[in-house]
Each structure stands twice: as C-alpha cells, then as structure tokens.
C-alpha cells in the first residue's frame, strides 16, 4: 500500500474533473480501485504529500551552492550635485558555496523525513478508503439482496392470500382469516418498499464515495461468497506492526522530530561559506572592464537573547510528542487487529447460526403449508412461518455482509494489499 502511494504521488498532477458517469456493472474490486485512486480523501492526502515534498526540496537551499546573475545599466547626468556624467553597463555573477552548515544538513534530513511521513499518510488514507469502499459496496449489495428477498416474501404472502381466499370461498375458512392474510401482505409490501428505498439510498451513497455522477446507473453484480478466512492472530498482528502505514508515518515523524532537535542544537555550531563574484562590462569614464573577488565567511552567533535555547526546548517537546504518538499508533494497531479478529469470529458464528435458522425456517414453512392444505394446521401457523422465513432470509444476508466486512477489517488492520 505504501509503495503504491509513493508511485501515485510521483505522478500526482491535480486537475479539476467532473464526477465520472458510470453505467453498468461495478465489481467490488473496481470499487476499491476507484476509491483508492480517485477518492476525495486520497486526492487531498496526495496534495498534502506533494506540498510536504515541495517543502523538503526547499530545505536543500541551505546546503547547496547558490548562483545568481545580475546586470545593470546606469546613465547618470547629475552635474548639479557635483557628480560627473557617466555611463556604466555591467554584468555580474555571484556564487555562494556552503562549506559547513550542520544545522542546514539536519534541516534537510528533517524535511525529507517529514515528506516521507506524508507519503506514508497517503498509504494510510488509501487503506482507509479501501475499507470504506468495501463497507459501502457491501451495504449497496445488502440493500439490493434484501430488496430481492423482500420481494420473495411479498410473493409468498400473495400466494397465501390467494390460498386463503379460495378456502374462504368454498367455506373451509372464516372470512376474518382473509383479512388477516391481507394485513400480513400489506406489512410485507411495506417492508419491501423500505428495502427498496434502502437499496437506492445505499447506491447513491456508493456513488458519492466513488465520485460518480448521481445519474449513473450502477449495477451490483457481486454476491456474498463469504470464503473461510485462514490465518492466525499472531501473524496478522506481526504484519500490522510491520507494514501498517500509520505506524510507518508515526515512526518517520519521530525521526523527523529528532532531526529537528539536531538542527536546533546545531545552531550553536559555526557555519562557513565561500562566496565569489565576478563582473564584466564597460563604463565612461573607464573604471575597468572586469574584476572579481573571493571571500570566506565564518559565523558564530554569541548572544541571541535565548532564541537558540527556545528552539531546543520547542524541538524537544515536539520529539516527546512524536514518541508518544508512535507508541500510541503501535498500540492502536494491535487494538485494531484484536477487535477485527473478534468481530470476524462473531460474524462467522452468527453466519453459521443464521444459515441453520434459515434451513429450519424453510422446513417449518413447508410443514405449515402442508398442514394447512390438509386441514390440520391453522392460518396463524402459516403466517408465523412466513414471517419467520422472511426474517431468517434477511438475517442470513446481514450475517453474510457482516462476515465480508469483518474479513475486510482484518486486511485493513494488517494493511494487506487489497
């Protein structure tokens, strides 16, 4: 993830772009790729990283040679001030080469480490964006699947109404049973409409996350496959501590804070620079057509009113803060892995229970229908079986979505490649 962020940052070119218009199937993999490359948070993190990289480049000015070219032309006519008339035209080249600048070297290192930390932040943002894409995609998938399941429940209730109506017409059931069946159908239709609204709203939220135009017709072709996850808690934790971008960024910021402290302390060390200047031109009256000078300057601030001491105190505090953040990030990673692992275990258990419950509900519905057709059961038993079956279908879908998101949560906590 961090390598991918570095590659994207190297080619980062901000540009205004309208939301993409997407019509047709959108797989989970495509949603993740879109979120990690064109998501709003990712783009902003890349801009921040590019800014930090620019600041780091500017830090090199303290330790690299500086060359400047200047030219001037003077035509003076001020005899009333006692000055002769003169014309001068000269070009000058000035070069300065730092010979020794310990503070500058430390500043360059601090800037580079801070830029690397910002690049790691891009990786962390991409990791978060991938998990957000999975969550939003699975919510849209759950919405579409739940809407379909509720339509099945409506069809079941419609079939029950037709059956009861027939039994009432031939005198096998009292008329109030038909009213009860119609009421159950109305409830199923209301639930189906709520499911359809959730399907459409979750689809709109997915479009927003992926920067798709709201008029896009996104089709969710994937289904919950819920493959069994094979790994160990210790292995996931070890990977997380090694490759989690948030930990890497915190470690780089700690190193940058240490370099900034070295820079503050180096302010007590002398600096030396070599400066050279040459000029060429002509003048009237003639003052020489060329010349040059070379000088070496050594600077040692003696009294600065506490500026250097204040900088050291401030840098020391920043280092202590960076160390605390690094320790917190390491513990947060372990906490995230532990919670994700527990969530995966709970999701797996609930999925198995939900599937068993659905099998039992379907069997109960089959028996209830047979008993009702044979005149051995009651309409209340059939309605209850229909309601339990509809609820069980939805529960299995929700458990599948939870397990899928929990699996993604493990990959997110460990910063595994998506």
N, C-alpha and C positions, 0 to 999 in steps of 0.2 A: 504493500500500500504506500509506504514512504517513497519507494523507488518510482512508482507510478506518479506520485505527486511531484517529484523532482523533475520528471520528464515533462509533465504538463506545464510546470512552472517555467521551464526553459523555453517553451514555445508560446508562452502566455501573451496574447495580444487582445486587450479589452476592446470591445466593439458593441455598439448598440444593435440589438437584434429583437425582432418581434417574436412573440411566442410561436413555437412550431405548431403547425397544423398536422395532426396525426389521425388518420382514418384507417381502421383495420385492426388486426390482431396485435397485441402488445404482450410479449412474454415477460416473466419475472426477470430474466437475465437482461432483457432490453431496458426494463425499468431501472434496474440497478446501474447499468452502464450510463443511462441518461442522467440519473441523479448524481452520479459521481463525476460526471464530466461537465454538465451544464446546469447543475442545481444552483440556486441563488447563493446559498451559504458557501458552496465550493468556489464559486466565482469570486465572492468577496474575500474569502481566505487567500485565494491566489493573488488578488490585488494587494492584500496586506503583505504577502510574502515578497511580491515584486518590489513593493515600497521599501521593505526591510533590506532587500538585496541592493537597492539603489543607495540606501544609507551606508551600507557596508562598502560599496565601491567608493563613496566619498571619503571614507576613513583612510584610504590609501594615500590621499593627498599629503598626509603628514610625513610620509616616509619615502615618497617618490620624488624624483627631480621635477622641478618646475621651470618651464621655459616660456618667456614672453617676448614678443616682438612689438616694438613701438616705432612710430615715425612722427616727425613734427616739421612744420614749415613756419617760419617766423619772418614777417616783413615789417620791421619797426621803423616808424617815422615820427620820432618824438624829440626834435631838436630843442623844443621849448623847455624840456626838462634836463637839458644838458647832456642828452644821450645822442650819440652819432646814429645816422641812418645805417641800418644793417639788414641783411637777408641771410637766413640760416635754413638749411634743409638737411636733416639728418635722419638716419635710420639706426635703431639700437636693438640689440639682442641681449637679454638678461637671462641668466640661468642660475638656479639655486639647487644645490645637491645636499640633502641632509647627510651628515657624516655619522651622527649619533643622536638618536631620539628614542630612548627607551619607552617613554610614555606613548609616543606615536605607535610603536610596534605593538604595545599592549592594547591600544585603542583599535588597531586594525584587527587583532585577534578577537576582541570583544564584539566588534561589528560583524565579523564573519560568523561567529557562533550564534549571535542573535538572529542573523539571516537564516542560518541552518535551522534554528528553532522554529522560525516562522514557516519554513518549508515543511517541517515535521507537523506543524499545526494544520497544513493543508491535508496531509495524510490522515490526521485525526478527523478532520471535517469530512473527508471522503468516506472514512469508515462509518461515521455517524450517518452520513447521507445514504449509504448503502442499507443500513438497518432501517432508516426511515422509509426507504423505498420498499423494502420487504414488508414492513408493517402496513404501509398504505396500500400496497398491491394486494396483500392478503385480506385487508379489510374490504377492498373492492371485490375480490374473489369471493369472500364470505358473503358479501351483500348479494352478488349475482346468484350464488349457490342457494342461499337462504330464500331468495325470491322464487327460485325454481321449486324448492322444497315446499314452500307455502302454497304454490300453485297445485302441487300434488295433493296437499291437504284439502284444498278447495275442491278438487276433483273428487276426492274421497267423500267429502261432505255432500256434494251434489249427487253422487251415486246413492248415498244414504237417504237423501231427501226423496229421490225417485222411488227407492225401495219402500220407504215408509208410506209415501203417497199411494203406491199400489196396494199395500196392505190395508191402508185405511179405506180405500175404495171397495175392496172386497170384504170389508168388515172384520178383518183379522186384528186390527189395532184401533184404539180410540183416536179421535181426531186431535186431541191435545198433543199426541206424540208427534204429529206432523208439525205443529207449531214449535215444539222443542227442537226438532230436526232443522227447521228453517232458521231458528235462532242460532244454532250451532254453526250453520252455514254462513250466516251473517258475520259471526265472530271470526270465522276462518277467512272470509273475504276482507275484513278489516285488517287482520294480521298480515294478509298477503299484500295489501296496499301499503302498510307500514314497511314491509320488507322491500317492496319496490322503491319506495322513497329512499330508504337507506342505501339501496343499490345505486341509485342515481346520485345521491349526495356523496357517497364514498368515491364514485367515479370522478365527480367534479374535484374532490379534494386531491385525488391522484393526479389529475391534470395540473392543478396548481403546483403541486410538489415538483412535477417534471417540466414545468414551464411549457405546457401545451395550451393551445388556444381552446377556450371553453366550448367552441362549436365543434371540436373534434369528436369523432365517433370512435372511441376506444373500445375495442373488443378484448375481453379477458379470456384467452384460450386455455390457460393452465388449469390444473386441478390439484387438489391437495393429495400429494403422494405419500407424505409422512414416512420417508425411509428411516430405518432404525439408525440411531447415531452411535458410532463406535469410537470411544476414546476414554481417557481416564482424567480425573480431576487434576491430578498432579501434572500430567502432560500439558493440559490446557493452561494451567497456571504458569508453568515454565515458559510456554510460548508467549503468553501475555506479557510477562515481565521482560522478555527479550525483544519483542517486536511491536509492542503497543506504542503508537506514535505519541500519545500523550506523555508517556514516561520518557521517551526519547527527547521530546521537546523540553520537558522539565529538566532533564539532565544537561541538555545543551544550554539552557538558560542559567543553570548553576555554574557551568564552566564560563559562560559569558560574564556572569557577575564576578567570578574570581579574576577574570582578565581585567574587568573594570576596576577592581580593587588594586591590581598590579599597576594599572595605569595611574591611579591616584597616588600611589606610593612613589611611582617613578617621577612624579613632579618635583621631588627633592633632588633628582639626579641632573647634572648639567646636560645641556644639549649643544651640539656643534653643527654648523652648516657651512658649506663652501659656496660662495657667490661669485659669479663672474659676469662682466658686462663689456660689450664692445660696441663701437659706433662707427659709422661711415657716413660721409656727406661732404658738403662744402658750405662756405659762408663768405659773406662780404661785409667788412674786411676779412681776409683769410685768417682763420683760427685753427687750422689743421683739418685734414681730410679724414683721419681715422685715429682710433685710440682704444684703450681698454683698461680694465682693472680687475684684479682678483683679490678676494678677501676671505678670511676665515673668521667666523664669529662663534664665540663660546658664551653661553648664557647660563647663569646660576642665580635663580631668584633667592634672595637672602631673607627679606622680610616682606610678607604679603598680607599681613593682617589676619591670618588664620584661614585663608582661602584653601590652601592645600590640606590643612588638618580637617577642615569641614568636609572636603571632598572624600577623604579617607573614611570619616565617620559615616557619611552617607553611603559609600560603596560597601562598607562593612555591613550596614543594615540591609542593603539590597542582597548581599550574599547570604545572610542569615534567612531572609525571606525566601530566597530561591531554594535553599536547602530544605526548609520546611515544606515548600511546595513539592519538591522532589520526593520527600518521604511520604507526603500525603498521596501523591499520584501513584506511588508504588503500592500503598495500602489500598487505595481505591480500585486499582486493577485487580488485586486479589479479592476484594469485596465483590466487584462486578462479576468475576468468574464464579465465585461461590454462589451468588444469587442466581446467576444464569443457569448454573448446574442444578440448583434446587428447583428452579422453575421448569427445566426440562424434565426432571424426574416426576414432578407433579403433573405436568402436561401429559407425559407418557402414561401414567397410571390412570388419569381421568379419561384418556382416549380409549384405553382398553376397557374401562368400565362402561363408557358410553356406547361402544360397539356392542358389548354384551347386552346392555339395556335395550338397544335398538332391536337386536335379534329377539329378545323376549317380548318386546312390544309388538313386533310384527306377528309373532306366533300368537300372542294374546288377541290381536285383531282378527287373525284368521279364525281362531276358535269362536270369538264373539260373533262373527258373521255367520258361521255355520250354525251356532246355537240359535241365532235369531231367525235364520231361514228355516230351521227345523221346528221353530216354535218353542224351544226350550229356554231361550235367553230373553233378556229384556232390551228395549231400546236404550235404556240408561247404560247398560253394559257396553253396547256398541259405541255410543257417543264417548264414553270414557276411554275405550280402546282407541278410538280415532284421535282423541286429544293427546293421549299418552304417546301414540306413534308419531304424531306431528312434532311434539315436544322433543322426542328422542332423536328424530332426524336432525332437528336444529342443534341439539346438544352435541351430536357427533360432528357436525360441521364446525361448530365453535371449538370443540376439542382438537380437531384437525388443524384449524387455524392457530390455535394456541401452541400446539406442538411445533408447527412450522416456524412460528415466530420465535419460540424458545430455542430452536436449533440455530436460527439466525443470530439470536442473542449470544450463543456460545461463540460463534465465529466472530461476532463484533467484539466480545470481551477479549478474545485471544488475538484480535487484529489479523485473522486469517485472510488470505486472498479471497475475494468474492467471485 
